[in-house]
Structure formats: structure tokens, C-alpha cells
Amino acid sequence: MKERFADPVTVPDVVGLPFHVGRDVAWEAGVSLANPDPDGPPIGALAWPGLFYITSQRPAAGTIVYRWDSVAVEVVAHGDAESNA
């Protein structure tokens, strides 16, 4: 990683969490959730209104990044997720 003034933090595992909970977990860890499409709308606009769950994240949990770096997440509306049951 390039030298930066921000301190390193560990990416938390937010997969499977409701978006509003994952956002709070990410904030407490010192990272920001983002839309994986840099040209798309902010992730908060995609996950509102309603109940959305985080289905994937990049980088993976446990990765060391700089404070307030972005973690790209995919979300799906409650009831739209595929079930493996």
C-alpha cells in the first residue's frame, strides 16, 4: 500500500446484515460502504426506502485498508434474495 496519513483499519464482515446495520458496523470499524459501480448512485440511494440485505462485499472481511476507504457492497431487497433451503 502507498504511504498515507490515514491509519490502517480492518474491514469488518457485513455480508448477510441488513444494510442499515452493516452501515453502522462499517462506520464503527472506520470504513465506508459504497456502490460497486463508481458511476452509479450512492449505495444509500439504492438501499432506501425499505429493508435491504448485503449479499457481497469487496474487499473481503479481514483486509487491512486505510481509515474511511470504501468497501463496495451489493444489496438485495428483503424477500428478493435467493434461498438455498
Backbone as ProteinMPNN parsed JSONL, in Angstrom:
{"seq_chain_A": "MKERFADPVTVPDVVGLPFHVGRDVAWEAGVSLANPDPDGPPIGALAWPGLFYITSQRPAAGTIVYRWDSVAVEVVAHGDAESNA", "coords_chain_A": {"N_chain_A": [[0.842, -1.181, 0.0], [0.412, 2.285, -0.659], [2.086, 4.952, 1.04], [0.205, 6.681, 3.389], [-1.513, 9.228, 5.266], [-3.665, 8.458, 6.759], [-4.778, 6.131, 9.24], [-4.329, 2.53, 9.394], [-7.058, 0.211, 9.119], [-9.205, -2.588, 9.871], [-11.231, -4.357, 7.636], [-14.599, -4.995, 8.292], [-16.847, -7.87, 8.538], [-19.661, -7.66, 6.727], [-21.498, -8.993, 5.246], [-24.648, -10.445, 4.786], [-25.904, -8.946, 6.667], [-28.554, -6.618, 7.492], [-28.764, -3.66, 5.507], [-28.774, -1.165, 6.917], [-27.73, -1.903, 9.378], [-25.238, -3.002, 8.673], [-24.042, -0.716, 7.626], [-23.686, 0.794, 9.965], [-21.934, -0.916, 11.38], [-19.741, -0.876, 9.656], [-19.078, 1.851, 9.824], [-18.311, 2.059, 12.531], [-16.013, 0.518, 12.38], [-14.45, 2.093, 10.832], [-14.622, 2.346, 8.062], [-16.232, 2.984, 4.881], [-19.302, 2.203, 3.319], [-19.988, 1.445, -0.101], [-21.325, 1.843, -3.439], [-20.694, -0.696, -5.801], [-20.503, 0.092, -8.429], [-18.874, 2.693, -9.705], [-19.925, 4.743, -11.23], [-22.546, 4.763, -10.663], [-25.464, 5.463, -8.565], [-25.194, 6.678, -5.113], [-24.66, 4.172, -2.565], [-26.456, 4.299, -0.445], [-28.716, 5.402, -1.635], [-29.562, 3.309, -3.203], [-30.352, 1.486, -1.35], [-32.643, 2.325, -0.058], [-36.001, 3.473, 0.045], [-36.884, 0.964, 2.473], [-36.17, -2.492, 3.389], [-33.072, -3.823, 3.042], [-30.607, -6.275, 2.295], [-27.143, -7.032, 2.691], [-25.297, -8.685, 0.296], [-22.809, -9.255, -0.752], [-19.34, -8.299, -0.501], [-16.524, -6.168, -1.153], [-13.367, -4.96, -0.506], [-12.652, -8.201, 0.996], [-13.733, -9.332, 4.268], [-11.541, -8.738, 6.999], [-9.442, -7.733, 5.549], [-6.845, -5.306, 5.424], [-7.174, -1.882, 5.261], [-7.05, 1.675, 4.551], [-8.246, 4.101, 6.916], [-11.538, 5.148, 6.401], [-11.597, 4.328, 3.785], [-13.354, 2.908, 0.975], [-15.736, 0.233, 1.013], [-17.01, -1.856, -1.241], [-20.316, -2.883, -1.713], [-22.885, -5.233, -2.492], [-26.41, -5.166, -2.619], [-29.638, -6.533, -1.77], [-33.15, -6.431, -1.973], [-35.271, -7.131, 0.807], [-36.818, -10.248, 0.769], [-36.294, -10.685, -1.889], [-34.041, -12.166, -2.108], [-32.172, -15.067, -3.124], [-32.84, -18.36, -2.071], [-31.171, -21.017, -0.504], [-32.344, -23.074, 0.732]], "CA_chain_A": [[0.0, 0.0, 0.0], [1.121, 3.553, -0.653], [2.133, 5.672, 2.318], [-0.858, 7.679, 3.561], [-1.593, 9.74, 6.628], [-4.748, 7.766, 7.46], [-4.321, 4.925, 9.918], [-4.911, 1.305, 8.842], [-8.17, -0.406, 9.836], [-9.587, -3.902, 9.348], [-12.572, -4.402, 7.043], [-15.472, -5.924, 9.008], [-17.723, -8.735, 7.74], [-21.011, -7.108, 6.725], [-22.353, -9.827, 4.396], [-25.765, -11.06, 5.492], [-26.53, -7.979, 7.565], [-29.381, -5.574, 6.883], [-27.891, -2.556, 5.106], [-28.64, -0.132, 7.948], [-26.85, -2.437, 10.424], [-23.91, -3.081, 8.07], [-23.513, 0.652, 7.535], [-23.22, 1.166, 11.304], [-20.759, -1.747, 11.676], [-18.646, -0.331, 8.844], [-18.71, 3.154, 10.388], [-17.572, 1.803, 13.769], [-14.706, -0.037, 12.008], [-13.679, 3.138, 10.159], [-14.71, 2.273, 6.603], [-17.478, 3.483, 4.322], [-19.896, 1.323, 2.316], [-20.129, 2.131, -1.384], [-21.85, 1.134, -4.603], [-19.577, -1.233, -6.591], [-20.46, 0.818, -9.702], [-18.471, 4.061, -9.384], [-20.737, 5.69, -11.989], [-23.923, 4.636, -10.211], [-25.859, 6.307, -7.429], [-24.64, 6.255, -3.827], [-25.255, 2.93, -2.072], [-27.598, 4.648, 0.394], [-29.873, 5.632, -2.501], [-30.01, 2.009, -3.691], [-30.855, 0.69, -0.226], [-33.664, 3.086, 0.642], [-36.542, 3.031, 1.337], [-37.146, -0.463, 2.603], [-35.21, -3.344, 4.083], [-32.134, -4.414, 2.097], [-29.546, -7.071, 2.908], [-25.858, -7.026, 1.988], [-25.056, -10.036, -0.223], [-21.379, -9.441, -1.019], [-18.514, -7.127, -0.213], [-15.166, -6.159, -1.687], [-12.556, -6.137, -0.206], [-13.175, -9.187, 1.937], [-13.55, -9.101, 5.702], [-10.195, -9.034, 7.469], [-8.466, -6.985, 4.757], [-6.391, -4.054, 6.017], [-7.298, -0.723, 4.371], [-6.897, 2.927, 5.278], [-9.477, 4.636, 7.507], [-12.548, 5.753, 5.535], [-11.634, 3.758, 2.441], [-14.658, 2.341, 0.64], [-15.992, -1.197, 0.862], [-18.11, -1.991, -2.201], [-21.272, -3.91, -1.309], [-24.096, -5.498, -3.279], [-27.569, -5.307, -1.744], [-30.858, -7.072, -2.35], [-34.318, -6.103, -1.164], [-35.823, -8.219, 1.615], [-37.781, -11.041, 0.023], [-35.811, -10.932, -3.244], [-32.818, -12.984, -2.06], [-32.306, -16.47, -3.456], [-32.714, -19.219, -0.897], [-30.561, -22.329, -0.754], [-33.029, -24.017, 1.622]], "C_chain_A": [[0.886, 1.244, 0.0], [1.082, 4.157, 0.746], [1.028, 6.724, 2.334], [-0.903, 8.101, 5.018], [-2.702, 9.075, 7.431], [-4.216, 6.486, 8.098], [-4.988, 3.693, 9.314], [-6.018, 0.776, 9.753], [-8.488, -1.737, 9.168], [-11.023, -3.861, 8.847], [-13.419, -5.417, 7.821], [-16.27, -6.797, 8.037], [-19.134, -8.18, 7.841], [-21.976, -7.926, 5.881], [-23.411, -10.51, 5.257], [-26.481, -10.106, 6.428], [-27.517, -7.096, 6.81], [-28.482, -4.367, 6.587], [-27.693, -1.544, 6.223], [-27.759, -0.597, 9.103], [-25.412, -2.506, 9.903], [-23.245, -1.728, 7.942], [-22.957, 1.094, 8.882], [-21.976, 0.378, 11.708], [-19.545, -1.206, 10.931], [-18.155, 0.988, 9.425], [-17.876, 2.97, 11.65], [-16.162, 1.27, 13.487], [-13.837, 0.99, 11.288], [-13.629, 3.027, 8.657], [-16.089, 2.748, 6.167], [-17.998, 2.492, 3.288], [-20.159, 2.107, 1.042], [-20.758, 1.22, -2.422], [-20.658, 0.586, -5.389], [-19.44, -0.561, -7.964], [-20.108, 2.279, -9.414], [-19.274, 5.127, -10.135], [-22.203, 5.667, -11.562], [-24.233, 5.555, -9.045], [-25.187, 5.848, -6.144], [-25.37, 5.009, -3.313], [-26.469, 3.209, -1.194], [-28.865, 4.883, -0.419], [-30.424, 4.312, -3.042], [-30.694, 1.193, -2.595], [-31.888, 1.451, 0.595], [-34.765, 3.447, -0.321], [-36.728, 1.525, 1.335], [-36.045, -1.184, 3.348], [-34.374, -4.061, 3.038], [-31.06, -5.16, 2.87], [-28.299, -7.017, 2.042], [-25.542, -8.462, 1.588], [-23.595, -10.305, -0.567], [-20.645, -8.155, -0.684], [-17.143, -7.315, -0.834], [-14.473, -4.911, -1.192], [-13.195, -7.014, 0.88], [-12.924, -8.77, 3.379], [-12.139, -9.519, 6.103], [-9.1, -8.318, 6.7], [-8.104, -5.695, 5.49], [-6.464, -2.963, 4.949], [-7.041, 0.53, 5.211], [-8.263, 3.422, 5.767], [-10.262, 5.437, 6.474], [-12.406, 5.37, 4.074], [-13.007, 3.125, 2.225], [-14.63, 0.823, 0.586], [-17.211, -1.301, -0.053], [-19.009, -3.143, -1.773], [-22.404, -4.013, -2.319], [-25.228, -5.681, -2.289], [-28.738, -5.89, -2.515], [-32.003, -6.743, -1.396], [-34.795, -7.343, -0.411], [-36.907, -8.934, 0.81], [-37.345, -11.365, -1.403], [-34.584, -11.829, -3.274], [-33.133, -14.416, -2.447], [-32.09, -17.298, -2.206], [-32.091, -20.538, -1.311], [-31.219, -23.41, 0.106], [-33.763, -25.078, 0.858]], "O_chain_A": [[1.97, 1.251, 0.584], [0.164, 3.903, 1.526], [0.92, 7.547, 1.424], [-0.389, 7.405, 5.894], [-2.684, 9.123, 8.66], [-3.316, 5.84, 7.562], [-6.092, 3.79, 8.779], [-5.939, 0.873, 10.978], [-8.084, -1.981, 8.031], [-11.921, -3.39, 9.545], [-13.008, -6.565, 7.992], [-16.354, -6.49, 6.848], [-19.743, -8.219, 8.91], [-23.159, -7.592, 5.804], [-23.111, -11.075, 6.309], [-27.558, -10.427, 6.932], [-27.339, -6.849, 5.618], [-27.547, -4.089, 7.338], [-26.568, -1.103, 6.461], [-27.106, 0.225, 9.746], [-24.477, -2.116, 10.603], [-22.034, -1.601, 8.123], [-21.886, 1.698, 8.946], [-21.06, 0.936, 12.312], [-18.458, -1.09, 11.497], [-16.949, 1.22, 9.51], [-16.857, 3.638, 11.827], [-15.231, 1.531, 14.249], [-12.63, 0.793, 11.145], [-12.708, 3.546, 8.026], [-16.997, 2.894, 6.985], [-17.228, 1.992, 2.467], [-20.509, 3.286, 1.09], [-20.728, -0.005, -2.303], [-19.7, 1.321, -5.628], [-18.381, -0.636, -8.589], [-20.955, 3.028, -8.927], [-19.299, 6.287, -9.722], [-23.007, 6.462, -12.048], [-23.383, 6.323, -8.595], [-24.661, 4.736, -6.09], [-26.554, 4.818, -3.592], [-27.421, 2.428, -1.199], [-29.966, 4.597, 0.051], [-31.621, 4.205, -3.309], [-31.513, 0.319, -2.879], [-31.998, 1.246, 1.804], [-34.451, 3.718, -1.48], [-36.725, 0.897, 0.276], [-35.113, -0.57, 3.867], [-34.907, -4.825, 2.233], [-30.652, -4.743, 3.954], [-28.382, -6.963, 0.815], [-25.521, -9.356, 2.434], [-23.187, -11.462, -0.664], [-21.236, -7.079, -0.596], [-16.662, -8.433, -1.019], [-14.99, -3.826, -1.459], [-14.134, -6.614, 1.568], [-12.034, -7.971, 3.672], [-11.61, -10.518, 5.615], [-7.951, -8.291, 7.141], [-8.964, -5.066, 6.106], [-5.889, -3.101, 3.869], [-6.841, 0.45, 6.424], [-9.29, 3.196, 5.127], [-9.715, 6.286, 5.771], [-13.013, 5.998, 3.207], [-13.728, 2.842, 3.181], [-13.644, 0.211, 0.174], [-18.309, -0.885, 0.316], [-18.532, -4.245, -1.501], [-22.824, -3.022, -2.917], [-25.038, -6.285, -1.233], [-28.827, -5.765, -3.736], [-31.844, -6.774, -0.176], [-34.73, -8.459, -0.926], [-37.797, -8.3, 0.245], [-37.946, -12.216, -2.059], [-34.129, -12.217, -4.351], [-34.212, -14.928, -2.149], [-31.244, -16.967, -1.375], [-32.442, -21.106, -2.345], [-30.712, -24.528, 0.198], [-34.392, -25.949, 1.459]]}, "name": "protein", "num_of_chains": 1, "seq": "MKERFADPVTVPDVVGLPFHVGRDVAWEAGVSLANPDPDGPPIGALAWPGLFYITSQRPAAGTIVYRWDSVAVEVVAHGDAESNA"}
